[in-house]
Amino acid sequence: MASQINQTSPDPAITTTTIDYDHTPSLSAQVIANNDDLLTEILVCLPIKSLLKFKSVSKHWLSLITTTNFYFRRTPFPHTATGLFAVAYLGLKHSWLHFISLEKNSELFGGCRHYNPLTSLPFPENKSSCISQSSNGLLLIRTPLGSYYNRIKNSEKNFFVANPTTMQYAMLPRPAACSGSTKNGFIFNLAFDPSKSIHYKVVCVRKIDHSDQQYYQIEIYSSATRTWKLSGGPLDAPFDIGSSNHGNSCDGVFWNGAVNWISKRHSLLYFNLEEEQLNEMPLPFNPERSNMSFMYFGESRDHLHLITMFKRKTQFDVYEMERDYSNWFVKFRVDLSEVASVYPQRNIGARLPLQEGLRNYFFYTVMSVVRREIEEESYMVLHIEKGIIVYYFKTSTFKKLLDTGIMGYGSNCHPYIESLAPIYRL
């Protein structure tokens, strides 16, 4: 007589039911098991976390889940960030990595904990490692950390590319320019476009001082060939690449097939990886306005955003760049007056009581601009003295994620995106 058996899959959220006829599989189960196309259609609909567990079901399932075709089908582009890695610096030589979940259905939503995904990666020196950059689910990691201000010694560091979702990593070979000692700095930039390839690239920019002239030499690493190559000769670019005091923007932002840089000299550059050309992009304001500063520069769901600031007022615009780099346009208008009213701050260092008019000097840091698939749900994550809040562009409403701020946080924040992108070891 047939009996019904409930079986628990590797994912606790999924329970399968089969009919046991003398301990033989049901006909439907056999059909699915013997039909790779049908099985793939089922697997491609599952969450990434479930797929990671299903890799261990059998070698056959592992082979299906790790094919290039499956990767492109299960990894639609663009992606939405599901979390943020915020780096806090405690002194000059120590840092702490905080994780902020942005998943609405997660118990950790808004929860911040001392969470370091690097400790789950088995490469050496991981305890002293730090995220340098993120690109569509992959992380560029440098180790040892050393000093926050000691960027000039990047040539002495080891760099890794890692996928924190799959816990895969690979150490980068050193570019030729790093083979010897140098007093000049290096900037490393991660470029990963999952809509075009499973492979990533890393751009190394070296500053060269020759007489009174300053040049840059660019080298490109490709995970497809696993080698570095020089990109042309030295470039005359007096734009101070990588010298911005705006957090991680000095390491560049990958968008639109190019690495984009912002500098403290009120200049914007981009290096197209296919053409291997360095170009300057326009500014959204008059460059003669020396009191104008950059506050945020980042990418979300294949959109490049820029926020400029004048005396840190509570009203500002979020700009978006056209894909042809022709100009910036205002995408969102922000008014934080209500936020400043609900969360008043201490008048640190002032002898006089905080006056009403000083609300325009409300202190905050833009951690991330997060675009959503539904445009009306897009928002901005802000770090203020009394915590971390989410500000929704469409409704100008806000809510608190954390009741306290992150001690030592400046502006170094990296989006976390779940990804099945493979990392191949050397």
C-alpha positions, 0 to 999 in steps of 0.5 A, a space after each residue: 500500500 502506498 504511504 505519503 512521506 514528507 521529505 525535508 530538502 537542504 533548504 528548510 523553507 522547502 518541503 517535498 512530498 513523494 508517494 512511496 511505492 515499495 521505496 521506489 521514486 515516484 514517476 514524477 520525481 523520476 521525470 524531473 530527475 532525468 530531465 535537465 531542462 525541467 530541473 534547471 527551470 525549477 532551480 533557476 527560480 530558487 533564492 541564491 542562498 538555497 542554490 548554495 545548499 543545493 550544490 551539495 545534493 549531488 555532483 549532477 546538481 552541482 554541475 547544473 548550478 555552476 554552468 555559465 548558462 545557469 549563471 546568466 539566467 539566475 543573475 539578472 542585471 542590474 542588481 539591487 543591494 541587499 546590505 551595506 559594509 560600513 568601515 569604521 576607523 579606530 585610530 590610524 591603524 585599526 578598523 572595524 567592519 559593520 554590516 547593515 542589512 537592507 532586506 525588508 523581510 530580514 530579521 536583521 533589517 536595520 540591524 547592525 552588527 560587527 560582522 566581517 565576511 572576510 573571516 569566513 574566507 580561508 586566505 591568510 591574513 584575513 583578520 587584518 584585511 579590509 574591503 577596498 571596493 565592491 563591484 556588482 557582488 564582488 569585493 576587492 580586498 587589501 591586506 594587511 590593512 595598515 594605516 587608513 592614510 597610508 595609501 602610498 604603500 599599497 604596493 606592499 599589500 596583497 590584493 584579493 578578489 572575493 565573492 562573499 556570497 559563495 565564499 570564493 576568493 583569488 589572490 591577484 598577481 602583482 602587476 609589473 609596476 609593483 615589482 620594485 619599491 616605489 615612493 609613488 602611490 597605486 590605485 586599484 579598481 575592480 571592474 565587474 560587469 555580470 551582464 557581459 561576462 563571468 570574468 572581472 578586471 582590475 585596473 591599477 593606476 600608478 602615479 609617476 613623477 617625471 621632472 616637474 610633470 605628473 603622469 599616470 601609468 595604467 595596467 589592466 588585469 583580466 581574470 580570463 587571461 589571469 595576466 596583467 597588461 600595460 594600457 598604452 604609455 604614461 598619461 598626462 592627467 593633472 587631475 589628481 586621480 585617487 586624491 579625493 577626501 571623499 571616502 571610497 570614491 578615490 578608488 573609483 566607481 565602476 559603471 557603464 564599462 568604465 572606471 569613474 574617478 572623482 578628485 578633490 580638485 573638482 574634476 571627474 574622469 572615466 577610463 573606458 575599459 574597452 577603448 582603454 581611453 581616459 576622458 574627462 566628464 562634465 561637472 554639474 556646477 560651475 568649477 569656479 565655485 570653490 566652496 562647492 564640495 562632493 559629498 557622494 559618488 556611487 553606483 546603484 542598479 546601473 545608475 551613476 549618482 553624484 551629490 554635491 554640497 554647499 555648506 552642508 545644507 539640508 536641501 540638495 539634489 541627487 544627480 545622475 549621469 547620462 550614459 553617453 557622459 554628456 551631462 548630469 541631470 537632477 534625479 531626486 530632490 532632497 529636503 532633510 529639514 524634517 529629519 533635522 527637526 526630529 533628530 536634533 543634534 548637539 551643538 558640539 564645540 559651540 558656546 552659544 545655544 543652537 539657534 533655529 537658523 543653524 539647522 541648515 548646518 545639520 551634520 550627516 553623511 550619505 552612506 548610499 543611494 539605493 535604487 530599487 526595481 520599482 522607482 518609487 521605492 528608491 531611497 538614501 541611507 544617511 548616517 547622523 549623530 543619533 543613528 542611521 536612517 532611510 530617506 525615501 525620495 518619492 515621499 520625502 519620508 524617513 525611518 530609523 534603521 539604527 538607534 546609534 551611529 557607527 563610531 569612527 565611521 567616515 564615508 567608506 561604505 560598500 554595497 553588498 549584492 548576492 551573486 553566484 559569480 565564480 572566482 577561479 583560483 590561480 
